Amino acid sequence: MMMTHNEDIRGQIYEAVSGLSSETLNLKPAEGKWSAVQIMEHLYLMEKAITAGIMQALAADSDTTAEPKPYQLTLDRSRFIDAPAHLVPAGEFIPLGDVRARLDQSRAALEAVLAQSDKDIWSRRVYPHPVFGMMDVAQWVDFVGIHEERHLAQLREALAAAV
């Protein structure tokens, strides 16, 4: 399955926060910057939203194609785009166990949707990305890992400032 990269990055995220206290993980590195927990909460919110979009795309009864998009540009952290309001973490204290449980839940939901779908139609079901435009389900699945890889670097910076 295409989820190998996604699982690797998620494992690196969990490894980065392993053994750290919830207090440390909720510390913001600076004003206007997200804490490690906020970054993880954002990833949860994003994966939930992507899963909902994939479900909607897969339910469509018409084939559409999307050109390959340069979503790997997401890894270029010199480019900054504000997250849409519904994907911005609230900022309340969240214990590590709770945010990990949310991430595990969103990943299980994504995997369930993908497992129940016909992989052959992934390239023919699309929905829009706010920056890159129409992307097919296969691109969205890959984007999940790319997006988390971007935020893994941000997470490591937040942790370096917090400890």
C-alpha positions as YAML, in Angstrom:
chain: A
units: angstrom
residues:
- id: 1
  name: MET
  ca: [0.00, 0.00, 0.00]
- id: 2
  name: MET
  ca: [1.05, 3.62, -0.50]
- id: 3
  name: MET
  ca: [1.06, 4.21, 3.23]
- id: 4
  name: THR
  ca: [4.66, 3.07, 3.83]
- id: 5
  name: HIS
  ca: [6.10, 6.60, 3.78]
- id: 6
  name: ASN
  ca: [3.19, 7.86, 5.88]
- id: 7
  name: GLU
  ca: [3.79, 5.18, 8.52]
- id: 8
  name: ASP
  ca: [7.53, 5.91, 8.57]
- id: 9
  name: ILE
  ca: [6.97, 9.62, 9.17]
- id: 10
  name: ARG
  ca: [4.31, 8.97, 11.83]
- id: 11
  name: GLY
  ca: [6.76, 6.65, 13.58]
- id: 12
  name: GLN
  ca: [9.40, 9.38, 13.54]
- id: 13
  name: ILE
  ca: [6.91, 11.81, 15.07]
- id: 14
  name: TYR
  ca: [6.10, 9.36, 17.86]
- id: 15
  name: GLU
  ca: [9.80, 8.69, 18.39]
- id: 16
  name: ALA
  ca: [10.55, 12.42, 18.62]
- id: 17
  name: VAL
  ca: [8.07, 12.91, 21.47]
- id: 18
  name: SER
  ca: [8.74, 9.62, 23.24]
- id: 19
  name: GLY
  ca: [9.73, 9.98, 26.86]
- id: 20
  name: LEU
  ca: [8.91, 13.69, 27.05]
- id: 21
  name: SER
  ca: [6.37, 15.03, 29.52]
- id: 22
  name: SER
  ca: [3.04, 16.44, 28.42]
- id: 23
  name: GLU
  ca: [4.12, 19.71, 30.06]
- id: 24
  name: THR
  ca: [7.21, 19.93, 27.84]
- id: 25
  name: LEU
  ca: [5.25, 18.98, 24.75]
- id: 26
  name: ASN
  ca: [2.67, 21.71, 25.40]
- id: 27
  name: LEU
  ca: [5.32, 24.47, 25.66]
- id: 28
  name: LYS
  ca: [5.29, 26.93, 22.80]
- id: 29
  name: PRO
  ca: [8.82, 27.61, 21.51]
- id: 30
  name: ALA
  ca: [7.94, 31.30, 20.98]
- id: 31
  name: GLU
  ca: [4.95, 33.59, 20.72]
- id: 32
  name: GLY
  ca: [3.00, 32.77, 17.58]
- id: 33
  name: LYS
  ca: [4.63, 29.33, 17.24]
- id: 34
  name: TRP
  ca: [2.92, 26.01, 17.83]
- id: 35
  name: SER
  ca: [3.92, 23.62, 20.60]
- id: 36
  name: ALA
  ca: [4.72, 20.01, 19.75]
- id: 37
  name: VAL
  ca: [1.23, 19.00, 20.90]
- id: 38
  name: GLN
  ca: [-0.36, 21.70, 18.74]
- id: 39
  name: ILE
  ca: [1.58, 20.42, 15.73]
- id: 40
  name: MET
  ca: [0.35, 16.90, 16.44]
- id: 41
  name: GLU
  ca: [-3.22, 18.18, 16.90]
- id: 42
  name: HIS
  ca: [-2.94, 19.96, 13.53]
- id: 43
  name: LEU
  ca: [-1.84, 16.68, 11.91]
- id: 44
  name: TYR
  ca: [-4.84, 14.94, 13.46]
- id: 45
  name: LEU
  ca: [-7.24, 17.63, 12.22]
- id: 46
  name: MET
  ca: [-5.65, 17.54, 8.77]
- id: 47
  name: GLU
  ca: [-5.79, 13.76, 8.45]
- id: 48
  name: LYS
  ca: [-9.44, 13.79, 9.56]
- id: 49
  name: ALA
  ca: [-10.26, 16.43, 6.93]
- id: 50
  name: ILE
  ca: [-8.35, 14.58, 4.20]
- id: 51
  name: THR
  ca: [-10.11, 11.33, 5.07]
- id: 52
  name: ALA
  ca: [-13.49, 13.08, 4.79]
- id: 53
  name: GLY
  ca: [-12.47, 14.52, 1.41]
- id: 54
  name: ILE
  ca: [-11.29, 11.12, 0.20]
- id: 55
  name: MET
  ca: [-14.59, 9.56, 1.29]
- id: 56
  name: GLN
  ca: [-16.51, 12.19, -0.64]
- id: 57
  name: ALA
  ca: [-14.29, 11.78, -3.72]
- id: 58
  name: LEU
  ca: [-14.64, 7.99, -3.66]
- id: 59
  name: ALA
  ca: [-18.43, 8.30, -3.41]
- id: 60
  name: ALA
  ca: [-18.57, 10.34, -6.63]
- id: 61
  name: ASP
  ca: [-20.08, 8.44, -9.51]
- id: 62
  name: SER
  ca: [-18.12, 10.09, -12.29]
- id: 63
  name: ASP
  ca: [-14.52, 9.65, -13.35]
- id: 64
  name: THR
  ca: [-12.30, 12.72, -13.40]
- id: 65
  name: THR
  ca: [-8.57, 12.99, -13.67]
- id: 66
  name: ALA
  ca: [-6.13, 15.42, -12.13]
- id: 67
  name: GLU
  ca: [-2.69, 16.31, -13.39]
- id: 68
  name: PRO
  ca: [0.16, 15.41, -11.03]
- id: 69
  name: LYS
  ca: [0.62, 18.27, -8.59]
- id: 70
  name: PRO
  ca: [3.92, 19.54, -7.12]
- id: 71
  name: TYR
  ca: [2.77, 18.96, -3.54]
- id: 72
  name: GLN
  ca: [6.35, 17.94, -2.65]
- id: 73
  name: LEU
  ca: [6.88, 21.72, -2.48]
- id: 74
  name: THR
  ca: [5.19, 21.35, 0.92]
- id: 75
  name: LEU
  ca: [8.59, 20.19, 2.23]
- id: 76
  name: ASP
  ca: [10.10, 23.61, 1.42]
- id: 77
  name: ARG
  ca: [9.70, 25.32, 4.76]
- id: 78
  name: SER
  ca: [10.76, 28.69, 3.32]
- id: 79
  name: ARG
  ca: [7.24, 28.68, 1.84]
- id: 80
  name: PHE
  ca: [4.62, 29.41, 4.47]
- id: 81
  name: ILE
  ca: [0.86, 29.15, 4.15]
- id: 82
  name: ASP
  ca: [-1.45, 29.75, 7.08]
- id: 83
  name: ALA
  ca: [-3.54, 26.72, 7.93]
- id: 84
  name: PRO
  ca: [-7.27, 27.18, 7.35]
- id: 85
  name: ALA
  ca: [-9.07, 28.05, 10.60]
- id: 86
  name: HIS
  ca: [-10.67, 24.59, 10.95]
- id: 87
  name: LEU
  ca: [-7.18, 23.01, 10.90]
- id: 88
  name: VAL
  ca: [-5.61, 25.31, 13.49]
- id: 89
  name: PRO
  ca: [-5.21, 23.64, 16.90]
- id: 90
  name: ALA
  ca: [-7.12, 25.29, 19.73]
- id: 91
  name: GLY
  ca: [-4.11, 25.69, 21.98]
- id: 92
  name: GLU
  ca: [-5.49, 24.05, 25.11]
- id: 93
  name: PHE
  ca: [-3.30, 21.70, 27.16]
- id: 94
  name: ILE
  ca: [-3.57, 18.18, 25.74]
- id: 95
  name: PRO
  ca: [-1.83, 15.23, 27.40]
- id: 96
  name: LEU
  ca: [0.48, 13.30, 25.06]
- id: 97
  name: GLY
  ca: [-1.61, 10.14, 25.40]
- id: 98
  name: ASP
  ca: [-4.71, 11.98, 24.23]
- id: 99
  name: VAL
  ca: [-3.13, 13.55, 21.15]
- id: 100
  name: ARG
  ca: [-1.51, 10.23, 20.23]
- id: 101
  name: ALA
  ca: [-4.89, 8.51, 20.58]
- id: 102
  name: ARG
  ca: [-6.42, 11.11, 18.23]
- id: 103
  name: LEU
  ca: [-3.64, 10.55, 15.69]
- id: 104
  name: ASP
  ca: [-4.07, 6.78, 15.95]
- id: 105
  name: GLN
  ca: [-7.82, 7.21, 15.42]
- id: 106
  name: SER
  ca: [-7.44, 9.45, 12.37]
- id: 107
  name: ARG
  ca: [-4.88, 7.07, 10.84]
- id: 108
  name: ALA
  ca: [-7.15, 4.06, 11.46]
- id: 109
  name: ALA
  ca: [-10.05, 5.91, 9.82]
- id: 110
  name: LEU
  ca: [-7.95, 6.77, 6.75]
- id: 111
  name: GLU
  ca: [-6.69, 3.20, 6.47]
- id: 112
  name: ALA
  ca: [-10.23, 1.84, 6.79]
- id: 113
  name: VAL
  ca: [-11.55, 4.09, 4.01]
- id: 114
  name: LEU
  ca: [-8.68, 3.10, 1.75]
- id: 115
  name: ALA
  ca: [-9.01, -0.60, 2.54]
- id: 116
  name: GLN
  ca: [-12.73, -0.52, 1.70]
- id: 117
  name: SER
  ca: [-12.18, 1.23, -1.63]
- id: 118
  name: ASP
  ca: [-11.12, -0.01, -5.03]
- id: 119
  name: LYS
  ca: [-7.54, 1.18, -5.46]
- id: 120
  name: ASP
  ca: [-8.08, 1.17, -9.23]
- id: 121
  name: ILE
  ca: [-10.37, 4.22, -9.00]
- id: 122
  name: TRP
  ca: [-8.05, 6.33, -6.79]
- id: 123
  name: SER
  ca: [-6.58, 8.00, -9.87]
- id: 124
  name: ARG
  ca: [-10.09, 8.82, -11.14]
- id: 125
  name: ARG
  ca: [-11.59, 10.41, -8.02]
- id: 126
  name: VAL
  ca: [-10.58, 13.95, -7.17]
- id: 127
  name: TYR
  ca: [-11.16, 16.80, -4.78]
- id: 128
  name: PRO
  ca: [-9.44, 20.18, -4.49]
- id: 129
  name: HIS
  ca: [-6.42, 21.11, -2.41]
- id: 130
  name: PRO
  ca: [-6.54, 24.80, -1.40]
- id: 131
  name: VAL
  ca: [-3.08, 25.49, -2.87]
- id: 132
  name: PHE
  ca: [-2.44, 22.83, -5.51]
- id: 133
  name: GLY
  ca: [-5.94, 22.51, -6.97]
- id: 134
  name: MET
  ca: [-7.58, 19.23, -7.95]
- id: 135
  name: MET
  ca: [-5.73, 16.17, -6.67]
- id: 136
  name: ASP
  ca: [-6.77, 12.56, -7.02]
- id: 137
  name: VAL
  ca: [-7.08, 10.19, -4.08]
- id: 138
  name: ALA
  ca: [-3.66, 8.63, -4.74]
- id: 139
  name: GLN
  ca: [-2.05, 12.08, -4.60]
- id: 140
  name: TRP
  ca: [-3.93, 12.88, -1.39]
- id: 141
  name: VAL
  ca: [-2.72, 9.67, 0.26]
- id: 142
  name: ASP
  ca: [0.87, 10.56, -0.63]
- id: 143
  name: PHE
  ca: [0.32, 14.16, 0.47]
- id: 144
  name: VAL
  ca: [-0.56, 13.01, 4.01]
- id: 145
  name: GLY
  ca: [3.01, 11.77, 4.51]
- id: 146
  name: ILE
  ca: [4.59, 14.76, 2.79]
- id: 147
  name: HIS
  ca: [2.57, 17.13, 4.97]
- id: 148
  name: GLU
  ca: [3.54, 15.25, 8.13]
- id: 149
  name: GLU
  ca: [7.19, 15.22, 7.03]
- id: 150
  name: ARG
  ca: [7.09, 19.03, 6.79]
- id: 151
  name: HIS
  ca: [5.65, 19.25, 10.28]
- id: 152
  name: LEU
  ca: [8.12, 16.70, 11.65]
- id: 153
  name: ALA
  ca: [10.85, 19.29, 11.01]
- id: 154
  name: GLN
  ca: [8.73, 21.94, 12.76]
- id: 155
  name: LEU
  ca: [8.10, 19.52, 15.64]
- id: 156
  name: ARG
  ca: [11.82, 18.92, 16.08]
- id: 157
  name: GLU
  ca: [12.43, 22.69, 16.17]
- id: 158
  name: ALA
  ca: [9.70, 23.16, 18.77]
- id: 159
  name: LEU
  ca: [11.17, 20.39, 20.91]
- id: 160
  name: ALA
  ca: [14.69, 21.78, 20.62]
- id: 161
  name: ALA
  ca: [13.43, 25.13, 21.92]
- id: 162
  name: ALA
  ca: [11.33, 23.53, 24.68]
- id: 163
  name: VAL
  ca: [13.92, 21.20, 26.27]
...
